[in-house]
Amino acid sequence: MFDKLKQLNDLRKLRSQALQMQQALAQEIIEIEEAGIKVVVRGDQRIEAVEIAGQTQDRLVEILNKAIKQAQQKAAAKLTQMSGGLGGLLGQ
């Protein structure tokens, strides 16, 4: 029983570290500009801005972020399937 409690505590620590890393990544800004196209992306893979020939493309930003979110959700679902969810980690 104590092993399961220790595993749960370890899992909480890992989750807390992951959240801290995610917050730090969200602060990172990557800006690329080539051939009249400028893209600004945060380190957490969220697109902040797209400009083409000096014109902001807000609708494109919305659509790209929606596509990225769906891709991340699918990847998370696959990882959960592969790992058997938390049950495998907790010995259930």
TORMAR-957741 format. One record per residue: residue number from 0; residue in one letter; x, y, z of N, C-alpha, C in turn. Coordinates in steps of 0.001 Angstrom, whole numbers, plus 500000, padded with zeros to 6 digits. Layout:
# residues N
REC  pos  code     nxx     nyy     nzz    caxx    cayy    cazz     cxx     cyy     czz
REC  NUM     a       X       Y       Z       X       Y       Z       X       Y       Z
...
This chain:
# residues 92
REC  pos  code     nxx     nyy     nzz    caxx    cayy    cazz     cxx     cyy     czz
REC    0     m  500827  498805  500000  500000  500000  500000  500870  501258  500000
REC    1     f  501965  501228  500779  502833  502394  500828  503514  502636  499489
REC    2     d  503788  501563  498735  504374  501716  497403  503436  502483  496486
REC    3     k  502142  502177  496577  501166  502874  495736  501069  504343  496129
REC    4     l  501127  504629  497429  501096  506025  497872  502345  506768  497404
REC    5     k  503494  506100  497466  504742  506711  496991  504656  506966  495487
REC    6     q  504116  505994  494745  503964  506174  493296  503028  507336  492993
REC    7     l  501952  507456  493758  501008  508555  493558  501664  509887  493857
REC    8     n  502467  509941  494919  503190  511162  495261  504199  511511  494168
REC    9     d  504911  510499  493662  505864  510718  492568  505151  511243  491333
REC   10     l  503967  510696  491050  503174  511136  489903  502763  512593  490065
REC   11     r  502381  512972  491268  502008  514377  491525  503193  515296  491302
REC   12     k  504373  514878  491755  505577  515682  491552  505879  515845  490064
REC   13     l  505779  514745  489312  506024  514801  487865  505030  515731  487190
REC   14     r  503766  515645  487593  502725  516500  487010  503031  517973  487298
REC   15     s  503441  518261  488523  503774  519629  488896  504959  520143  488075
REC   16     q  505976  519306  487900  507132  519694  487082  506723  519924  485634
REC   17     a  505838  519079  485105  505374  519223  483728  504602  520534  483562
REC   18     l  503778  520881  484538  503025  522135  484470  503956  523341  484513
REC   19     q  504990  523272  485343  505964  524359  485408  506695  524511  484080
REC   20     m  507063  523381  483478  507750  523418  482192  506835  523998  481119
REC   21     q  505570  523600  481147  504607  524100  480169  504455  525619  480296
REC   22     q  504402  526118  481530  504287  527556  481747  505526  528293  481263
REC   23     a  506695  527711  481494  507943  528327  481026  507986  528350  479503
REC   24     l  507566  527260  478871  507551  527211  477405  506602  528244  476813
REC   25     a  505487  528477  477485  504507  529450  476991  505096  530863  476944
REC   26     q  506135  531109  477734  506780  532425  477761  507795  532610  476622
REC   27     e  508247  531516  476055  509224  531583  474959  508518  532019  473673
REC   28     i  509131  532918  472938  508564  533408  471680  509564  533145  470553
REC   29     i  509071  532518  469501  509883  532250  468309  509272  533045  467170
REC   30     e  510099  533821  466499  509616  534670  465414  510446  534384  464161
REC   31     i  509749  534009  463092  510416  533714  461822  509813  534623  460757
REC   32     e  510687  535215  459955  510209  536071  458864  511024  535769  457608
REC   33     e  510309  535373  456567  510950  535079  455282  509991  535424  454152
REC   34     a  510514  536001  453117  509769  536261  451881  508418  536921  452125
REC   35     g  508401  537919  453013  507164  538657  453253  506159  537963  454156
REC   36     i  506549  536830  454735  505673  536107  455647  506339  536070  457022
REC   37     k  505581  536466  458038  506088  536470  459405  505169  535592  460270
REC   38     v  505794  534692  461043  505048  533807  461937  505645  533943  463329
REC   39     v  504767  534129  464318  505182  534221  465714  504514  533064  466456
REC   40     v  505354  532220  467092  504872  531028  467779  505434  531026  469198
REC   41     r  504601  530603  470153  505072  530436  471533  505705  529049  471665
REC   42     g  506517  528882  472670  507182  527613  472912  506233  526472  473229
REC   43     d  505000  526784  473609  504016  525736  473878  503207  525381  472627
REC   44     q  503738  525748  471471  503185  525415  470156  501883  526149  469840
REC   45     r  501698  527304  470391  500523  528118  470076  500975  529272  469186
REC   46     i  500278  529421  468072  500620  530488  467129  500034  531797  467636
REC   47     e  500875  532791  467739  500455  534105  468215  500056  535019  467063
REC   48     a  500796  534958  465956  500508  535876  464852  501044  535325  463534
REC   49     v  500333  535670  462474  500779  535397  461110  500548  536674  460319
REC   50     e  501580  537130  459631  501471  538293  458753  501969  537893  457369
REC   51     i  501195  538258  456377  501594  538037  454990  501570  539389  454303
REC   52     a  502724  539800  453796  502883  541099  453138  502369  542228  454027
REC   53     g  502674  542145  455338  502296  543195  456277  500857  543135  456763
REC   54     q  500077  542201  456269  498669  542069  456661  498529  540948  457693
REC   55     t  497948  541268  458844  497743  540228  459852  496659  539264  459373
REC   56     q  496846  538020  459719  495944  536953  459279  495327  536274  460511
REC   57     d  494430  536989  461192  493849  536485  462428  493067  535184  462224
REC   58     r  492311  535103  461150  491522  533884  460898  492442  532689  460665
REC   59     l  493537  532889  459975  494507  531826  459743  495107  531354  461069
REC   60     v  495390  532286  461965  495920  531948  463284  494928  531052  464031
REC   61     e  493651  531422  464008  492610  530629  464677  492557  529203  464126
REC   62     i  492561  529081  462813  492452  527769  462167  493696  526920  462454
REC   63     l  494862  527514  462366  496091  526778  462648  496141  526296  464098
REC   64     n  495746  527159  465036  495739  526757  466446  494729  525643  466704
REC   65     k  493597  525682  466012  492599  524627  466147  493167  523300  465640
REC   66     a  493859  523343  464508  494459  522131  463934  495550  521580  464852
REC   67     i  496379  522449  465404  497437  522017  466315  496828  521373  467560
REC   68     k  495774  521974  468099  495125  521425  469294  494569  520030  469024
REC   69     q  493938  519840  467879  493400  518527  467533  494523  517497  467382
REC   70     a  495621  517904  466777  496766  516998  466616  497332  516616  467982
REC   71     q  497420  517571  468906  497924  517289  470244  496984  516344  470998
REC   72     q  495675  516528  470832  494698  515659  471490  494812  514227  470975
REC   73     k  494986  514084  469657  495145  512745  469085  496423  512090  469591
REC   74     a  497498  512854  469670  498764  512312  470169  498614  511887  471626
REC   75     a  497942  512698  472431  497734  512357  473838  496892  511093  473972
REC   76     a  495866  510955  473147  495016  509759  473186  495825  508516  472829
REC   77     k  496681  508616  471819  497528  507486  471426  498483  507099  472549
REC   78     l  499088  508097  473191  500006  507815  474292  499284  507140  475449
REC   79     t  498059  507585  475717  497272  506979  476786  496965  505529  476462
REC   80     q  496611  505250  475215  496343  503874  474796  497589  503010  474944
REC   81     m  498723  503553  474525  499970  502793  474556  500404  502502  475989
REC   82     s  500194  503459  476885  500666  503288  478256  499623  502620  479146
REC   83     g  498431  502455  478643  497382  501841  479456  496825  502808  480486
REC   84     g  496990  504100  480256  496482  505088  481204  497306  505095  482467
REC   85     l  496768  505650  483523  497484  505709  484795  497432  504389  485545
REC   86     g  496509  503526  485187  496382  502241  485864  497673  501457  485847
REC   87     g  498364  501468  484728  499636  500749  484622  500688  501332  485548
REC   88     l  500706  502643  485685  501688  503299  486544  501400  503019  488018
REC   89     l  500128  502935  488356  499751  502735  489749  499585  501263  490107
REC   90     g  499868  500385  489154  499803  498961  489436  498396  498413  489489
REC   91     q  497453  499075  488859  496053  498613  488861  495737  497838  487616
